[in-house]
Amino acid sequence: MRTREVPDHIFEKLIGALICESAAAILAQRARGAALHAGEAFGRVLAWLWEHPSGPGDTASGQDDVVTYVADLLAQVRHHAAGADASIPLDDVLVAVRRAAAAMPAAERAAMLACLRASLPAYL
């Protein structure tokens, strides 16, 4: 697998597009009454971020980034995406994230979800 260095302004655009795509998928699944899933790609990105620091000289950790990006996903689902629904509970979004992060080791996934559950209310 190739690794590429990506400038922050490009990385933020890529993450933003992934968040919007994941939010649209969650809203479409909810409209169909299907099980919510933020998408395998979203889960893989969260897993990678959870295990890696943000970058040299950066005081934020990858775990801080995970919280920020899931908060962005929540904002898209509740307020910004087409068909957004402010009544969607945090727990539903966390279920979608848990399913997306199925490839993570169970202990890491549980730690990530505990961190999200503790941190996300500050964004609501």
N, C-alpha and C positions, 0 to 999 in steps of 0.2 A: 504494500500500500504506500502510495506517495504521500508525503507531508509537504504542505506549502505554508509559507508565512503569508499572512493576510493582514493588511493594514486595518486598524480599528474601524475606520469609517466604512470599509468594505464588509468587515465581519458584522458590524451592526446592521447593515442592509440585508445580509444573508439571514441573520437571526430574525430580523423583523419580518422578512418574507415567510420564514418557517413558522413563526408565531401566528401570522395571519392565516396561513394554510391550515395550521392545526386548529385554530379557532373556527374556521369555516367548516372543517370536518366535524368538530364536536357539535356545532349547531345543526348541521345536516343530520347527524346521527340522532340527536335529540328530537328533531322534527319527525323522524321516522319511528321513534320509540325504540331505537337500537341501543345496545350497550355503548357507553361513551369510551372513546379511545383517542388520545391526542396524536397518535401516529407513531410508527416505528422510528421514523427519522427524528422526531422530536425527542423520543425516549433515548435514542443513541447519543444525541447531542447533550442532553441533560446528564447522562451517565459519564460522558467524557469530561464535561465541565466540572462535575462533582469531584472527579479524581485529579483534576489539574488546576494549578494556580492560574490566575488571569494572565500574568506575564511578568517579565523581569522589572523590578522596581515598582510594581503595582501593589498597593496595600490591600486590595480586594482579593478575596479567594474565589476559586471556581464555585465554591458553595454559595458565596454571596451572589454570584452571577445567576446561579440556578434560581434562587429566590426572586431576583429581579425579573428574570425571563418568564417564570411561572406567574408572577404578578402581572406582567404584560399580557400573558395569555388570558388570565382572568378578566382583565380590563377589556380585551377584545371581545371575549365571549359575552360579557355583561353589558358593554356600552358602545363599542366602536364598530364591530364587524356588521356586515349586512345581516339582518335578522337577530341582532344581539338581544339578549333577554336578561334584564337586571335581576330577575327572580331566580336565576340559576344559582344553586347553593355552592359554596366553597367545596363542600364534600363531594359534589358531583364532578367538579373540575379535578379534584385530587384523585378520584377514582380513575378518571381519564388519563391522568399523568401516571398513576401506578401501573395501569395496563400498558402504557407506552414504554415504561421503564422495565418491562418484564425481563429483559436480557441482563439487567444488573444483578449482581449477587444479592440474595435476599436480605442479608444484614445491611448492606449499603443502601438498598432501596428503602428499607424500613427507616434507616437513619435520615435519609433524604426526606421522606414523607413526614417524619416527626419534625424536622427542621422547618419544612414548608408549613405544616399545621401551626407551629409556634410563631413563625415570622409573617405569614401572609395577612393575618388580621390587621397589622399595622398599615397595610396598603388599602384596606377596604374603606 
